[in-house]
Amino acid sequence: MEKVQVTVTGGSGYIASHSIIKLLEKKYSVAATIRNLNRESSLRKLLHKHAEFSDENLKFIQADLLSDNNWAEAVHGSKYVLHMASPFLSYLPKDPEQELIRPAREGTLRVLKSSLAGGVKRVVLTSSMAAISYGHLPPKNESLLDEDTWTDINGPDLTPYIVSKTMAEKAAWDFMENEVKETMELVAINPSAVLGPVLEKDFSPSAELVKKLMERAMPALPEMGFQICDVRDVAEAHISAMTEKAAAGKRIAVTDRFLWFKEIAEILHNEYADQGYKIPQKTLPHFAVRLFSLLDKETRSVLNELGVHRKLSNNRLKSLLGIDPVSAKQSILETAKTLIEQGIIKSR
């Protein structure tokens, strides 16, 4: 029987790499897009370390979100498309429209148009909790949100990344409503902050927090936190959403639980203190965080999280896709373990 082909956009990314590994293990063939084919050799080597597959079941196509070139080739012969390519910056860009919003929105529409023309059955879009949980003036302990909620891009506490993810997902649903009848389906996957095993030195921006805590680059802890999910759950959710009939037309949040930085630091301290890692334990006052942000552009980009507890339901993940999420604690510890194994954090 001929293998079912899946196109994965942004094939060199953290979530995409884990998804490709799972797809190959499940005996799909994969067509992965990357911006530069010079990465093909290293990516094949990386994927062979984590999955057994024949090279004929994996091909790479050069494609860019801001160009029409090669997208028809990228989706040709694919039954499903996992659209994971999207820009992410750990700082506030000088030109949000050109650096984040335009490539996210136009790239999504480009992939959808190519998929529709190419006869793709279903597209699974990697969106974000960012498209759900912002712009609502949340109090410190806001009510539990779910996938029926949309970020208000005219509201407070927004960053260019949040706007880009919200606009890209909204553009996708608008396209499906206005341009597609019954020939193609869409599912959106909305992960929270993604942690879990790091496969290479190109890792999730969320893992940077674990790295900073382990290296004590953050001498004290701001009153910030985020809801955590595991990269393996995110990958599995995408793959399950390809074929689960009831998932069509749905948004599905992938998350476990909210943890403050202090709680994350405590988990790391309990595991690694006796190995010589000095994890910070003291809390930093809000005014000190704001002063520090004047010097540190990464801190400046997350000031909207200061003192805010955002809570998102994972009921749909469990009931619709049957995924019981990996615990946030396990994701944190495996992030740290693999950062050490990859030489990204030095052993003590």
N, C-alpha and C positions, 0 to 999 in steps of 0.2 A: 504494500500500500504506500502511495506517495506521501511523503512527509508534509505536514501543514507548515507553511512558512509564516513567520511573524516578523514584521519590521519594527525595529526599536530605534527611535531617534535619540541623538545624543549618546551614542553607544559607549563613550569613554567615561560617562558619569558614574557617580557612586551608586545610585539606585539602579541605573541601567546595567552596570556590570553585574550586580547581584541578580537582576532579572534575567539577563542573558544566560547566566550560569544555570538558573532554575529552568529556563526554557530548554536549554540543551540537555539537561538531565531528564526532562520530560519528553525528550525525543522530537521536539520541534526543530525545524531549521530556522535560522535567524539571518535577516538582512539588517545590519546595523549601520546607521549613518554616523559619520565623524567629520569634523571640519577639515582635518588634515590627514591624508592617508599615510603620512610618515609615522603615525601612531599605530598602524595596523600590526606590525610585527610585535611590538611590546604588548599590545592588548591580547593578541592570540596567545602569547606566552603566559600572560597573567591568567587568562581563562582556562588554559590547559592545566594550570596548577590546581584549579578548583573543580573542574568537570572533565569527564571523559567524553570525547566526541570526535567525529571525523571532521577534518578541515573543510570538507565539501559541504558540510551543514552550516557553515558560518561564512558569510561574506560581508565586506565593508564597502560602503559607498560614500564618496565625498559629497557632502551637502551642507548648505548654510541656511539659517533661518531667514536671511534677508535676500536670498537669491532663489529664482525658480529652477536653476540648474540642478538636474539629476533627481528631483523629487519623484518624477514619474518612474524612473528606473528604481528608486529606493522602495517604492510600494508595489512594483510589478510582481505579480504572482503571490502576493501576501493576502491571507484571509483576514488577518488582524494586524493592527498597528498600535504599538505602545508609544505614544508621543511624550517623551520625557525631556527632550531638549528645551532648555529655557535658561536665560542668563540669570546669574546670581552674583551679587557683589556684597562683600562684607563691610562696605563703607557706603556713605551717601555720595552718589555720583554727581558730577558737575552738570551733566546733561541727562537727567532721568529719561526723557523721551527717547533719545537716541541710544542710550546705553542699556536700558531695561525695557521700557514700555513698548516701544516700537518692535524690537525683535521678538518679544514674548507674544504680542498680539498678532503681528503679521506672520510670524513663524507658525503659530497655531492654525491660522486660516490657510496658510500655504499647504500645510500637511493635510488638513481636512479636504481641501479642494482636490489635491492629488489623490487622496484616498478614495474620494467619491468617484473621480474619473477612472481610477484603477480597479473599481469593483470590490473594494475592501468591505467586509461584512460588518466589522465593528472597530471603532477607535476607542482606546482607553487613554484618557488624558491625565497626565500628572499635574494636578493642580496643587492646592495647599490649604492648610488651615488658615493661611493668610487671607484667603478669599471668603472666609466665613466669620471670623471672630473679631474684626476690627471696625472702628468707626462708630461704635455704639455707646460711647461714654460709660464704660463699665466701672462699677465700684470695685473696691478691693476684692470682694468675694461675690462676683457676679453669678447669675443663674447659669445653669448648664445649657449650653447651646447645642444645636444639631445641624444637620445638613440642609434644613429648610431656611436657615439664616444666611444672608449675604452680607459681606463687608460693605459698608457705606463709604464709597470713595470720596464723598463730600464731607465725611465726618472727621473727628479728631484722631489723634494717635496713629496717623498713617506714615509710612515710609514709601519711597519709590518702588521698592520690591513688592510691598503689599498691594500697591495700586497696579503694578504690572501683572501680578498673578490674578487679581480680581478681574481686570479688564480682559485678559487673555481667556479666562474661563467663560466670562459672559459672552465674549465674541464667539466662542465655540458653540454655546447653546443657541445663540441668535442665528448662527449659520445653519444649525440643524433644523431650527424651526422654519427658516425662510427659504433654504436652498435644498433641503433633503426631504423626501417623502418617506418611503419605507425601504429604501434600498441600502441604507447604512445606519448603524446605531452608534451611540456615544455613551460612555461612562466616564465620570470624573472621579479620580482618587485624590483625596485631600489629606495628606499626612501632616502631622504636627512636626516638631523638631526631630530629625532623623539621626539616631545613633545606632551602634551595633558594630559588627566586625569590619575593620578597615582592611581592604585588600591590597592597597598600594599607597604611595605617598600623595596621590591625588584623592583626597578624602572629603567627606561631608563637612560643610562649614560648621554644622552643629557640633562636630567632634572637636573643633578648635577650643571650645570651653573646657572639655576634659583635658586637652593638652595643656592649656594655660594653668589649670588647677594642679596638674601633676608636676609641672615645671615651676610652680609658684610664681608665674609671671603676673598673677593676680594676687597681690599681697593680702588683700581683704576682700570680703564678699559683699557686693551690692545686693539690696533687697529686690532681686529679680528672680524669675523662674520661667519655666516653660513646660508645656505638656510634651511628653516624650513618646516616640514610637521606635520600633526596631526596623532596620532596613530590610531584614528578611521578611517581616510581615508586610512591608510596603511592596516588595517584589511579588510576594505570594498573592496579595490583593489584586495587583494588576493582572496577573495571569488567571486568577479565578474569575475576575471581572470580564475577561475575554469571552468566556463560554457560559457563564451563569445567566440563564435566560432572564431571571428576575432582576438582574442588575442593569439591563438596558434602560437608558434614560435617567439613571440615578447618579447622585453624588454620594460618595462613600468615604467617611472620615476614618483615617487609620491613626490610632493613638492608644496609649495605655493610661498614664496618669500624670498629673502636674507635680513638679518638684521645684522647690526653691533652690537657688544656688547653694545655700547652706546645707540643705539635705543631700544634694549631689556631692558636695565636699565631704560630708560625714560618711557617705557610702565609700568614697575613695580612701578616706583616712582609715576607716576600719579594715580595709583590705590591704592597703599599701604602706601604712606608717611603719610597720616593722621591717619593711624592705628599704627604708631610708628615704622615702618620699615624704616631704613636709607639706602636707596639704593645708592651705589656709583655713582658719576656723573663725576668725573675727569678722563681724559685720561692719560694712562701710556705711556711714550716714548718707542720706540722699544728697545733701549739699556737696559732700566730698566727691560723690560720683559725678555730679554735674560739673564740678571744677575739673576733675580728671578728664572728662569728655572734651574739654577745650583743647587738650593735647593729644587725645587718642581718637582717631576717626572711627574705629570699630565700636568703641563705647558710645560715641555720639549717635551711631546708627541704631542703637537699641534703647535709647532713653525712654522710648514709649512703653517699655516693659517695666519701668521702675515702679515697684509697689503694686503691680497689677496681677491678679490671679485669673487667668483665662481658663475656662473649663469647657471641654468639648466631649460630647457623647460618642462612644464607640459601639452603640447598640446595633447599628446597621452593619458594621463590620462583622459582628458576631452572628447576627440573625440571618443576614443575606448571604454572606460568603463563608460562614462557618469557621471564622478565624478567631481563636482565643489568643490575644496578643501576648508576646513575650513581655515579661515584667520590665519596667523602667530600670530597676536595679540591675538586672542581668544585662540589659543593653549598655548601661554605663560601664559595668565591669569589663564586658567584652570589648568595648571601645578602648578602654585603657590598656587592656592586655594586648590587643593587636597593634595599638600605637607603639607599644614597647617592642613587640616582635618585628615590626616594620622598620625599626630604628628611627622613628619619628620622635619618640621620647627616649632619651638615653636611660639605660638600666643603671641602678644605683648599687 
